[in-house]
Amino acid sequence: MPKVADILKTAKSQEGVTEYPVNSNNVIYNTEYYGHPVSGDNYPWCCVFVWWVFKKQAKFILKKTASCINLGDWFKANGRWITPGNQKPGDIVFYKFPTNNRWTNHVGIVDEVVSANDIYAWEGNTSVNSDDNGGAVMRRHRTSNIVGYGRPAYDEAVIPVTPTPIDNKHTYGIDLSDNQTSVDFNKVKKAGYKFVLLRSTKKNGSVDTKFEQYYKGAIDAGLKIAGVYKLCYAHSALDAQREAQGVIKMLKGRKVDIWLDMENFGGQQIYSKDVIAVIITAFLTTCVNAGYDVGIYCNWDWYNNHIKDDIKKICRFWIARYGKNDGTLKEQYRPNVKEIYWQYTSHGIVDGIVAPPTNFVDIDVKW
């Protein structure tokens, strides 16, 4: 098996390679993949580039396919699918650009993780003007259009077993979803954690498959339910109201805080602050009118660049800001926002939590 550093070194060595002639898809990676030169629209090569990089280091570590969809499905079928926020260098990143209706249409190799939704990746068949069909190998900076990641079986891909250290200076908690396949809440409490935040409903409106189990388990162990969160896919006030109503319905009268998760899952980053404010206000107002306390979850970039000041003045915030995202709390990254939850890492290890293939979990503190 290769090491992450070897894969990234190989990818970097290809920077600047282009197809010839322009717009032909005639490129060395396709030639090696198919066994002879090919050209034409039927031979896009972003996925082939990823295959080629890994083939140079170790055969058979990835499925041989020129299809982003097939590769993504292969990772999912093998239990190696990673959700945004849990990625790390060496992961295969899958994008969805509005060029077609497929669930993914472009891939790359993560080179650097800045935050949950901010990465640099090595990509083939890209350019600054045409994200997913640009004809060159480049290191791209991405903050949107990411649908998830696949994690290859690297030499160092060993599930961490040492719990992340915490101190007595802060009130620690975790946020959970069915990405965590098993949680022993008594162990979580014994480890020093005081609260949990739980995912409510998914994109299609269905309830997170672990919600009821984790809600009861946390309460039975004496942990506080600090709230439920809803990933926002809304593109209008009406969409937002419907999403809020879905959360309210699934709570069945249980009065816990509701947090609107603004991370561009629905592509809202393209909108102005005013449009985003309309979506946020519609969701939160619906919840407040139903008797719920509310707040906004977002990363530090979203807080600074996509949230209106008027919203900041009246809302509570739960901010994701990681720094190096190595599992440790670093005070210099604490967001300067009043009355918040701070999600300081997505690479935490907590005794009692199983989350294949890494066991990583988000860790938060309450200020």
LINZI-V166460 format. One record per residue. N is the residue number from 0. PHI is phi in radians with two decimals (999 if undefined). NEAR is the number of other C-alpha atoms within 10 Angstrom. Layout:
[[N:PHI:NEAR] [N:PHI:NEAR]]
//
This chain:
[[0:999:15] [1:-1.44:18] [2:-1.73:15] [3:-0.97:20] [4:-1.05:12] [5:-1.17:15] [6:-1.10:23] [7:-1.17:20] [8:-1.14:12] [9:-1.13:15] [10:-1.06:26] [11:-1.08:18] [12:-1.11:12] [13:-1.66:17] [14:-0.96:15] [15:1.65:13] [16:-1.14:16] [17:-2.27:21] [18:-1.36:22] [19:-2.52:14] [20:-1.28:11] [21:-0.99:11] [22:1.13:16] [23:-1.83:16] [24:1.11:27] [25:-1.47:21] [26:-2.62:23] [27:-1.02:18] [28:-1.20:23] [29:-1.14:24] [30:-1.04:15] [31:-1.24:13] [32:-1.13:18] [33:-1.58:12] [34:1.52:9] [35:-2.90:9] [36:-1.09:14] [37:-2.34:18] [38:-2.74:17] [39:1.99:10] [40:-1.16:10] [41:-1.43:9] [42:-2.25:17] [43:-1.09:25] [44:-2.35:30] [45:-1.12:28] [46:-1.27:27] [47:-1.12:24] [48:-1.04:27] [49:-1.05:24] [50:-1.01:22] [51:-1.08:21] [52:-1.05:21] [53:-1.24:21] [54:-1.09:16] [55:-1.17:13] [56:-1.82:15] [57:-2.84:15] [58:-1.25:14] [59:1.26:11] [60:-1.25:15] [61:-2.12:18] [62:-1.09:13] [63:-1.40:17] [64:-2.76:15] [65:-1.69:20] [66:-1.84:19] [67:-1.04:22] [68:-1.10:17] [69:-1.08:15] [70:-1.17:22] [71:-1.10:22] [72:-1.10:14] [73:-1.14:17] [74:-1.07:19] [75:-1.11:15] [76:-1.16:10] [77:-1.76:11] [78:1.17:12] [79:-2.12:20] [80:-1.59:23] [81:-2.08:24] [82:-1.45:15] [83:-0.96:19] [84:1.84:21] [85:-1.99:23] [86:-1.34:27] [87:-2.63:24] [88:-0.94:19] [89:1.71:24] [90:-1.20:25] [91:-1.59:28] [92:-1.67:27] [93:-1.96:24] [94:-1.98:22] [95:-2.28:19] [96:-1.76:18] [97:-1.34:12] [98:-1.50:10] [99:-2.76:9] [100:-1.64:9] [101:-1.19:11] [102:-1.20:15] [103:-2.57:22] [104:-2.47:20] [105:-2.87:26] [106:-2.40:31] [107:-2.75:29] [108:-2.07:27] [109:-1.11:26] [110:-1.77:25] [111:-2.62:19] [112:-1.90:21] [113:-1.56:17] [114:-2.76:24] [115:-0.97:23] [116:-2.20:22] [117:-2.52:17] [118:-2.39:21] [119:-2.03:18] [120:-2.48:25] [121:-1.48:27] [122:-2.36:31] [123:-1.74:35] [124:0.99:28] [125:-2.37:24] [126:-2.86:17] [127:-1.19:11] [128:-1.78:8] [129:-2.50:10] [130:-0.91:17] [131:-2.00:23] [132:-2.83:20] [133:-1.85:21] [134:1.57:27] [135:-2.46:24] [136:-1.64:24] [137:-2.51:23] [138:-1.67:21] [139:-1.82:20] [140:-1.69:16] [141:-2.21:16] [142:-2.27:17] [143:-2.75:20] [144:1.19:19] [145:-1.59:23] [146:-1.84:16] [147:2.81:20] [148:-2.44:28] [149:-1.93:24] [150:-1.96:23] [151:-1.16:19] [152:-1.55:17] [153:-1.32:16] [154:-1.00:10] [155:-1.61:10] [156:-1.43:14] [157:-1.76:10] [158:-1.10:14] [159:-1.10:14] [160:-2.14:11] [161:-1.49:10] [162:-1.06:14] [163:-1.17:18] [164:-1.23:13] [165:-2.24:17] [166:-2.05:9] [167:-1.73:7] [168:-1.54:6] [169:-2.26:12] [170:-1.70:16] [171:-1.73:21] [172:-2.63:26] [173:-2.36:21] [174:-2.02:21] [175:-2.27:24] [176:-2.65:19] [177:-1.33:14] [178:-1.17:18] [179:-1.59:16] [180:-1.42:14] [181:-2.70:15] [182:-2.36:20] [183:-1.75:15] [184:-1.18:23] [185:-1.14:17] [186:-1.18:15] [187:-1.05:22] [188:-1.14:19] [189:-1.06:12] [190:-1.28:16] [191:1.93:16] [192:-1.51:23] [193:-1.94:20] [194:-2.54:23] [195:-2.36:24] [196:-2.09:24] [197:-2.13:24] [198:-1.20:24] [199:-1.64:27] [200:-2.01:22] [201:-1.60:17] [202:-1.01:15] [203:-1.46:8] [204:1.60:15] [205:-1.26:12] [206:-1.32:17] [207:-0.85:18] [208:-1.15:16] [209:-1.82:19] [210:-1.02:19] [211:-1.08:14] [212:-1.10:11] [213:-1.31:23] [214:-1.05:17] [215:-1.17:14] [216:-1.08:16] [217:-1.17:22] [218:-1.12:14] [219:-1.08:12] [220:-1.50:15] [221:1.52:14] [222:-1.61:20] [223:-1.43:17] [224:-1.49:21] [225:-1.37:20] [226:2.64:20] [227:-2.09:24] [228:-2.10:24] [229:-2.20:23] [230:-1.15:20] [231:-1.54:25] [232:-2.03:21] [233:-1.23:23] [234:-2.08:16] [235:-2.73:16] [236:-1.07:18] [237:-1.14:14] [238:-1.00:16] [239:-1.12:24] [240:-1.08:20] [241:-1.14:16] [242:-1.12:26] [243:-1.11:24] [244:-1.09:17] [245:-1.14:18] [246:-1.16:22] [247:-1.05:20] [248:-1.10:11] [249:-1.26:17] [250:-1.29:16] [251:0.93:8] [252:1.53:11] [253:-1.22:10] [254:-1.63:14] [255:-2.21:17] [256:-1.11:18] [257:-2.00:29] [258:-1.97:29] [259:-1.54:23] [260:-1.62:22] [261:-1.75:25] [262:-2.34:22] [263:1.24:20] [264:-1.08:19] [265:-1.71:16] [266:1.42:17] [267:-1.26:21] [268:-1.09:18] [269:-1.32:12] [270:-1.47:12] [271:-1.26:13] [272:-1.04:17] [273:-1.14:12] [274:-1.16:17] [275:-1.07:21] [276:-1.10:19] [277:-1.10:15] [278:-1.11:22] [279:-1.05:24] [280:-1.07:16] [281:-1.10:19] [282:-1.13:27] [283:-1.15:23] [284:-1.11:17] [285:-1.04:18] [286:-1.21:21] [287:-1.09:14] [288:-1.11:9] [289:-1.61:14] [290:1.67:14] [291:-1.87:18] [292:-1.42:18] [293:-2.33:21] [294:-2.88:20] [295:-2.11:24] [296:-1.75:25] [297:-2.84:23] [298:-1.51:24] [299:-1.13:19] [300:-1.13:17] [301:-1.09:17] [302:-1.05:21] [303:-1.42:12] [304:-2.05:11] [305:-2.28:21] [306:-1.87:20] [307:-1.15:16] [308:-1.06:12] [309:-1.06:9] [310:-1.21:14] [311:-1.08:14] [312:-1.24:8] [313:-1.96:9] [314:-1.89:16] [315:-1.49:19] [316:-2.27:22] [317:-2.13:26] [318:-1.88:25] [319:-1.71:29] [320:-2.59:22] [321:-1.83:26] [322:1.21:19] [323:-1.36:16] [324:0.95:21] [325:-1.81:14] [326:1.67:22] [327:-1.83:18] [328:-1.44:22] [329:-2.07:14] [330:-0.97:9] [331:-1.16:8] [332:-1.71:15] [333:-1.08:19] [334:-1.11:19] [335:-1.50:9] [336:-2.32:15] [337:-1.32:10] [338:0.85:12] [339:-2.21:20] [340:-1.69:22] [341:-2.02:25] [342:-1.52:26] [343:-1.68:27] [344:-2.77:26] [345:-1.90:26] [346:-2.01:23] [347:-1.45:24] [348:-2.10:23] [349:-2.16:26] [350:-1.01:19] [351:1.74:17] [352:-1.94:19] [353:-2.00:19] [354:-2.56:18] [355:-1.03:16] [356:-1.64:17] [357:-1.88:20] [358:1.22:21] [359:-1.23:25] [360:-2.51:24] [361:-1.24:20] [362:-2.06:27] [363:-2.20:28] [364:-2.23:20] [365:-1.84:16] [366:-1.76:13]]
//
